[in-house]
Amino acid sequence: QVQLVESGGGSVQAGGSLRLSCARSGRIFGGNVMGWYRQSPGKQRELVATINSSGTTNYADSVKERFTISRDNAKNTVYLQMNSLKPEDTAVYYCNIYVLTFPYNNYWGQGTQVTVSS
């Protein structure tokens, strides 16, 4: 059974940095895309960044040049380095893995809170 466990959230002042980690347990067969999503109160969950098995990345426009996603395939872990944080980055951040082979499973972590104060 696949499980994702996030860590690294917390509170920081605007301009500060945080690093989120997401460790996967359980086996996955085939290629996959790991990513980070976030959800603020009253808003829909939105994509922050993704990275595939080959290391190709994709970012939301709102976090480009500030956030960096990376993965360590040997440790089954994905990271999100967040710099120059803004109050609007405040949200619960969720780790996700989407498997690119049948049956195309989609897994989520429990979420970690990030709070940025002005």
Rosetta silent file (secondary structure, phi, psi, omega in degrees, C-alpha in Angstrom):
SEQUENCE: QVQLVESGGGSVQAGGSLRLSCARSGRIFGGNVMGWYRQSPGKQRELVATINSSGTTNYADSVKERFTISRDNAKNTVYLQMNSLKPEDTAVYYCNIYVLTFPYNNYWGQGTQVTVSS
SCORE:     score description
SCORE:     0.000 S_00000001
   1 L     0.000  132.171 -177.590    0.000    0.000    0.000 S_00000001
   2 L   -85.982  131.975  174.491    1.370    3.392   -1.021 S_00000001
   3 E  -132.477  144.733  176.799    1.547    6.115    1.603 S_00000001
   4 E  -119.839  129.899 -179.103    2.882    9.659    1.398 S_00000001
   5 E  -124.496  116.469  179.924    4.047   11.487    4.520 S_00000001
   6 E   -90.520  155.003  173.746    4.790   15.202    4.375 S_00000001
   7 E  -154.526  163.709  174.574    6.974   17.154    6.775 S_00000001
   8 L   105.090   -4.093  178.177    8.596   20.558    7.026 S_00000001
   9 L   -71.098  172.743  178.953    5.612   22.879    7.253 S_00000001
  10 E   161.153 -163.930 -178.921    5.387   25.654    9.804 S_00000001
  11 E  -111.633  139.590 -178.406    5.160   29.380   10.333 S_00000001
  12 E  -150.379  154.538  175.692    7.530   31.916    8.838 S_00000001
  13 E   -81.574  156.509  178.214    7.629   35.637    8.195 S_00000001
  14 L   -54.454  137.674 -176.639    7.314   37.041    4.698 S_00000001
  15 L    93.435  -12.256 -178.685   10.580   36.746    2.826 S_00000001
  16 L   -82.351 -175.117 -176.432   11.564   33.622    4.706 S_00000001
  17 L  -132.624  152.038  172.253   12.112   30.076    3.505 S_00000001
  18 E  -144.074  153.949  175.823   10.795   26.617    4.236 S_00000001
  19 E  -126.292  119.297  177.282   11.585   23.183    2.830 S_00000001
  20 E   -95.447  145.809  175.607    8.886   20.564    2.555 S_00000001
  21 E  -126.868  150.619  176.770    9.614   16.853    2.245 S_00000001
  22 E  -141.359  114.846 -178.523    7.375   13.998    1.202 S_00000001
  23 E  -102.657  132.392  178.952    8.453   10.411    1.723 S_00000001
  24 E  -101.594  135.595  169.574    6.745    7.566   -0.100 S_00000001
  25 E  -117.333  154.167 -175.974    6.372    4.064    1.273 S_00000001
  26 L    91.903  152.314 -174.026    5.076    1.148   -0.753 S_00000001
  27 L   -90.577  147.425  173.805    6.046    0.147   -4.256 S_00000001
  28 L  -128.874  133.591 -179.850    5.042    1.796   -7.495 S_00000001
  29 L  -107.081  127.844  178.603    5.568    0.157  -10.860 S_00000001
  30 L   100.033  176.373 -179.971    6.186    2.322  -13.869 S_00000001
  31 L   -68.104  159.374 -179.294    6.773    5.986  -14.420 S_00000001
  32 E  -154.583  162.362  175.216    5.191    8.554  -12.194 S_00000001
  33 E  -120.647  125.103  175.502    4.810   12.254  -11.582 S_00000001
  34 E  -105.135  147.552 -176.628    5.242   13.616   -8.071 S_00000001
  35 E  -157.384  170.835  175.544    3.971   16.996   -7.144 S_00000001
  36 E  -120.428  135.922  176.023    2.919   19.530   -4.589 S_00000001
  37 E  -127.600  162.042  178.304   -0.516   21.122   -4.428 S_00000001
  38 E  -142.162  155.252  179.713   -1.941   23.619   -1.985 S_00000001
  39 E  -141.914  125.029  175.585   -5.314   24.676   -0.690 S_00000001
  40 L   -99.920  158.419  179.415   -6.272   27.841    1.144 S_00000001
  41 L   -56.389  130.682  178.040   -9.555   28.260    3.060 S_00000001
  42 L    79.777    1.850 -179.054  -12.418   28.840    0.656 S_00000001
  43 L  -119.520  159.663  175.908  -10.304   28.064   -2.405 S_00000001
  44 L   -77.076  155.239  175.137   -9.860   25.045   -4.619 S_00000001
  45 L   -65.614  135.407 -176.993   -6.761   22.933   -4.411 S_00000001
  46 E  -128.414  151.367  178.106   -4.211   24.203   -6.915 S_00000001
  47 E   -70.451  137.497  173.688   -1.056   22.871   -8.463 S_00000001
  48 E  -105.031  -55.472 -178.825    2.197   24.270   -7.125 S_00000001
  49 E  -162.530  150.878  174.767    4.844   22.171   -8.889 S_00000001
  50 E  -134.140  158.618  176.486    5.396   18.738  -10.396 S_00000001
  51 E  -147.062  132.412 -179.406    8.398   16.634  -11.325 S_00000001
  52 E   -93.645 -178.126 -174.957    8.432   13.415  -13.336 S_00000001
  53 L   -62.423  -25.660 -179.069   10.685   10.398  -13.038 S_00000001
  54 L   -88.938   -6.672  178.376   13.179   11.951  -15.452 S_00000001
  55 L    97.598    4.506  176.675   13.387   15.206  -13.509 S_00000001
  56 L   -72.457  131.669 -174.554   11.312   17.408  -15.792 S_00000001
  57 E  -113.373  159.525  177.597    9.612   20.087  -13.719 S_00000001
  58 E  -145.489  136.485 -177.076    6.529   22.256  -14.027 S_00000001
  59 E  -129.126  148.921  167.943    5.575   25.239  -11.861 S_00000001
  60 L   -68.253  146.425 -178.567    2.582   27.437  -11.282 S_00000001
  61 L   -57.688  -33.189 -174.746    3.283   30.970  -12.484 S_00000001
  62 L   -69.327  -16.058 -177.175    2.770   32.304   -8.957 S_00000001
  63 L  -117.559   -3.528  179.207    5.740   30.351   -7.568 S_00000001
  64 L   -57.415  142.894 -179.369    8.203   30.422  -10.466 S_00000001
  65 L    73.325   -5.479  178.629   11.637   31.743   -9.519 S_00000001
  66 L  -116.950  -36.000 -177.419   10.781   31.292   -5.813 S_00000001
  67 E  -108.909  148.253  176.031   10.043   27.586   -5.352 S_00000001
  68 E  -134.060  125.074  176.624   12.118   24.598   -6.458 S_00000001
  69 E  -100.441  142.008  177.562   10.864   21.026   -6.641 S_00000001
  70 E  -149.241  164.694  179.037   13.291   18.109   -6.604 S_00000001
  71 E  -142.927  149.515  174.781   13.203   14.388   -6.015 S_00000001
  72 E  -118.776   99.767 -174.191   15.522   11.694   -4.761 S_00000001
  73 L   -64.921  -29.781  179.116   14.404    8.476   -6.430 S_00000001
  74 L   -67.633  -30.393 -179.682   16.692    6.361   -4.245 S_00000001
  75 L  -101.130    0.652 -179.165   14.949    7.693   -1.140 S_00000001
  76 L    53.637   43.574 -174.651   11.459    7.832   -2.712 S_00000001
  77 E  -131.035  141.303  173.433   11.245   11.427   -1.558 S_00000001
  78 E  -119.683  144.973 -176.510   10.190   14.674   -3.181 S_00000001
  79 E  -122.585  155.429  171.376   11.114   18.102   -1.850 S_00000001
  80 E  -134.962  107.880  175.676    9.803   21.628   -2.233 S_00000001
  81 E   -88.139  120.676 -176.707   12.211   24.425   -1.411 S_00000001
  82 E  -115.994  116.050  179.132   10.216   27.599   -0.880 S_00000001
  83 L  -116.080  163.415  178.077   12.051   30.923   -0.825 S_00000001
  84 L    49.771   48.020 -176.031   10.863   34.526   -0.683 S_00000001
  85 L   -64.952  145.134 -179.401    7.610   33.373    0.870 S_00000001
  86 L  -119.705  156.554  177.362    4.597   35.659    0.712 S_00000001
  87 H   -54.804  -33.102 -179.961    1.443   35.773    2.862 S_00000001
  88 H   -71.320   -6.685  174.027   -0.512   34.517   -0.144 S_00000001
  89 H   -82.518   -7.235  179.334    1.520   31.297   -0.012 S_00000001
  90 L   -61.173  125.404 -176.553   -0.285   30.428    3.219 S_00000001
  91 E  -178.228  170.923  165.687   -2.093   27.126    2.667 S_00000001
  92 E   -89.340  127.076 -177.980   -2.136   23.450    3.434 S_00000001
  93 E  -101.938  129.833 -177.377    0.386   21.815    1.113 S_00000001
  94 E  -116.197  136.977  172.784   -0.310   18.321   -0.172 S_00000001
  95 E   -88.006  145.278 -178.216    2.073   15.846   -1.728 S_00000001
  96 E  -142.002  146.473  169.893    0.799   13.832   -4.672 S_00000001
  97 E  -134.558  128.958  179.524    1.990   10.997   -6.851 S_00000001
  98 E  -115.171  124.057 -176.983    0.297   10.050  -10.098 S_00000001
  99 E   -90.268  131.088 -171.219    1.218    6.732  -11.651 S_00000001
 100 L   -88.237    3.255  177.943    1.519    6.793  -15.429 S_00000001
 101 L  -119.604  155.096 -178.891    0.677    3.125  -15.981 S_00000001
 102 L   -52.152  137.953    4.661   -2.597    1.271  -15.637 S_00000001
 103 L   -90.590   27.024  173.523   -4.602    1.592  -13.388 S_00000001
 104 L    55.863   51.383 -179.727   -3.255    5.159  -13.173 S_00000001
 105 L   -67.501  152.306 -178.010   -3.479    5.425   -9.388 S_00000001
 106 E  -132.389  120.644 -175.686   -3.360    8.813   -7.721 S_00000001
 107 E  -118.870  146.457  179.631   -2.144    9.120   -4.130 S_00000001
 108 E  -126.664  147.759  169.880   -2.246   12.022   -1.669 S_00000001
 109 L   -83.718  179.822 -175.733   -0.497   12.845    1.562 S_00000001
 110 L   -83.965  -13.721  178.941   -2.304   14.175    4.608 S_00000001
 111 L    97.027  150.032  176.129   -1.105   17.744    4.096 S_00000001
 112 E  -137.574  135.720 -175.023    1.157   20.091    6.011 S_00000001
 113 E   -81.260  133.207  172.147    0.305   23.654    7.026 S_00000001
 114 E  -121.459  123.618 -179.381    2.417   26.560    5.810 S_00000001
 115 E  -124.053  123.997 -179.862    1.667   29.957    7.336 S_00000001
 116 E  -116.804  120.028 -178.785    3.411   33.122    6.154 S_00000001
 117 E  -100.750  149.491 -177.884    2.895   36.266    8.201 S_00000001
 118 L   -88.174    0.000    0.000    3.431   39.801    6.952 S_00000001
